[in-house]
Amino acid sequence: MAWGFKHELRKLSQSLSILQDFFRDAVEKPQDGGKAVEDWVKKLKDIADEADDVLEEINYEFLRRRVELHNHMGKKQTLITNLREELSGKRYFLVLDDVWESEKWESLMSCLSKLNSAPGSKIIVTTRSGKVASLTETLPPLCQISLYTTPHRHQ
């Protein structure tokens, strides 16, 4: 989370804590203000409690995403380490069939370039996406298959 947002969230949380203390005192020791004031204070206390719940949910989501990112990065590092150990100095032939996500291609290529594999390693990619094909293309396509349907013959 960006520092500015985190700081604002902390200030909001502190303000909410002060309000909750005030409302708790007002509900437990009502002043001579009548039923309307007492109801108003209870309503404000409920709103403050709801705001507190929202802040807790935001904090939980922030922590969950942080842990998820940490786990993802750890798995990625482990995968790169295992691949480096297995493929170091070796040639590999990798077939990626029916690739759709172009965003992950550069990340994959970055990982594979760090493997110190032997020259001659090859990757074949099959895809139905023109965008993926253009990103993965390093040589002119040797085979481009067009799918078409034949007319139905009546007997």
PLY file of the C-alpha trace (Angstrom):
ply
format ascii 1.0
element vertex 155
property float x
property float y
property float z
element edge 154
property int vertex1
property int vertex2
end_header
0.00 0.00 0.00
1.33 3.45 -0.82
2.67 5.34 2.18
0.20 8.25 1.79
-2.80 5.92 1.79
-1.42 3.94 4.71
-0.87 7.16 6.66
-4.41 8.40 5.93
-5.81 5.01 6.95
-3.90 5.21 10.25
-5.25 8.73 10.92
-8.79 7.58 10.14
-8.38 4.62 12.46
-7.17 6.87 15.29
-10.08 9.29 14.78
-12.49 6.38 14.77
-11.02 5.07 18.01
-11.55 8.47 19.69
-15.14 8.60 18.42
-15.85 5.08 19.63
-14.58 5.96 23.12
-16.80 9.07 23.15
-19.85 7.12 21.98
-19.24 4.34 24.48
-19.11 6.90 27.29
-22.22 8.68 25.98
-24.21 5.44 25.76
-23.08 4.11 29.15
-23.42 7.45 31.00
-26.07 9.44 29.12
-26.27 13.13 29.98
-29.60 14.80 30.56
-30.33 15.31 26.85
-33.42 13.26 26.36
-34.36 10.27 24.26
-33.64 11.97 20.90
-30.02 12.73 21.83
-29.56 9.23 23.21
-30.91 7.69 19.97
-28.70 9.99 17.90
-25.59 8.98 19.87
-26.47 5.28 19.50
-26.92 5.74 15.74
-23.54 7.49 15.46
-21.96 4.72 17.52
-23.39 2.12 15.10
-21.97 4.07 12.14
-18.57 4.27 13.84
-18.66 0.51 14.51
-19.48 -0.15 10.85
-16.60 2.11 9.78
-14.32 0.16 12.11
-15.45 -3.08 10.46
-14.65 -1.64 7.02
-11.18 -0.59 8.19
-10.57 -4.08 9.56
-11.65 -5.61 6.23
-9.33 -3.26 4.31
-6.44 -4.16 6.61
-7.22 -7.88 6.29
-7.32 -7.63 2.47
-4.05 -5.71 2.44
-2.35 -8.36 4.59
-3.88 -11.21 2.56
-2.58 -9.74 -0.70
0.83 -9.13 0.80
1.08 -12.78 1.91
-0.23 -13.96 -1.47
2.39 -11.90 -3.31
5.12 -13.16 -0.99
4.03 -16.78 -1.58
3.85 -16.24 -5.35
7.34 -14.74 -5.44
8.66 -17.59 -3.31
7.15 -20.21 -5.63
8.56 -18.41 -8.67
12.04 -18.32 -7.10
11.78 -22.01 -6.21
10.74 -22.88 -9.76
13.61 -20.89 -11.26
16.06 -22.52 -8.84
14.78 -26.02 -9.67
14.86 -25.35 -13.41
18.37 -23.90 -13.14
19.57 -27.01 -11.28
17.93 -29.42 -13.74
18.72 -27.61 -16.99
22.10 -26.01 -16.30
24.41 -26.90 -19.18
21.71 -28.98 -20.90
19.66 -28.39 -24.01
15.92 -28.44 -23.60
12.94 -28.70 -25.91
9.88 -27.01 -24.45
6.41 -27.22 -26.00
3.79 -24.74 -24.79
0.47 -25.78 -26.26
-2.52 -23.46 -26.74
-1.04 -20.36 -25.08
-3.52 -17.50 -24.56
-1.94 -15.10 -22.06
0.49 -12.75 -23.79
1.27 -10.87 -20.55
3.15 -13.80 -19.07
5.37 -14.40 -22.12
8.05 -11.81 -21.25
8.23 -13.07 -17.66
8.66 -16.65 -18.90
11.36 -15.65 -21.36
13.15 -13.71 -18.63
13.13 -16.82 -16.42
14.31 -19.11 -19.21
17.14 -16.73 -20.16
18.58 -17.12 -16.62
18.89 -20.91 -16.82
22.41 -21.07 -18.35
21.25 -23.87 -20.61
23.30 -25.20 -23.51
23.00 -23.59 -26.96
20.36 -25.15 -29.18
17.51 -25.15 -26.68
14.17 -24.71 -28.42
10.66 -23.58 -27.51
7.62 -24.30 -29.65
4.45 -22.35 -28.96
1.03 -23.15 -30.35
-1.68 -20.53 -30.07
-4.89 -19.30 -31.60
-4.13 -15.73 -30.54
-2.55 -13.40 -33.06
-1.16 -11.26 -30.24
0.57 -14.23 -28.60
1.89 -15.36 -31.98
3.42 -11.96 -32.70
5.03 -11.77 -29.25
6.49 -15.26 -29.34
7.67 -15.15 -32.93
11.44 -15.09 -33.30
11.60 -16.80 -36.70
9.13 -16.64 -39.57
6.28 -19.08 -38.88
6.98 -22.40 -40.47
3.39 -23.49 -40.35
0.27 -21.42 -40.09
-2.92 -23.43 -40.04
-6.21 -21.86 -40.98
-9.31 -23.61 -39.77
-12.34 -23.61 -41.96
-15.49 -25.61 -42.29
-16.55 -27.44 -45.38
-20.10 -27.13 -46.66
-22.43 -29.88 -45.56
-23.35 -32.19 -48.45
-26.88 -33.45 -48.69
-27.41 -36.93 -50.09
0 1
1 2
2 3
3 4
4 5
5 6
6 7
7 8
8 9
9 10
10 11
11 12
12 13
13 14
14 15
15 16
16 17
17 18
18 19
19 20
20 21
21 22
22 23
23 24
24 25
25 26
26 27
27 28
28 29
29 30
30 31
31 32
32 33
33 34
34 35
35 36
36 37
37 38
38 39
39 40
40 41
41 42
42 43
43 44
44 45
45 46
46 47
47 48
48 49
49 50
50 51
51 52
52 53
53 54
54 55
55 56
56 57
57 58
58 59
59 60
60 61
61 62
62 63
63 64
64 65
65 66
66 67
67 68
68 69
69 70
70 71
71 72
72 73
73 74
74 75
75 76
76 77
77 78
78 79
79 80
80 81
81 82
82 83
83 84
84 85
85 86
86 87
87 88
88 89
89 90
90 91
91 92
92 93
93 94
94 95
95 96
96 97
97 98
98 99
99 100
100 101
101 102
102 103
103 104
104 105
105 106
106 107
107 108
108 109
109 110
110 111
111 112
112 113
113 114
114 115
115 116
116 117
117 118
118 119
119 120
120 121
121 122
122 123
123 124
124 125
125 126
126 127
127 128
128 129
129 130
130 131
131 132
132 133
133 134
134 135
135 136
136 137
137 138
138 139
139 140
140 141
141 142
142 143
143 144
144 145
145 146
146 147
147 148
148 149
149 150
150 151
151 152
152 153
153 154
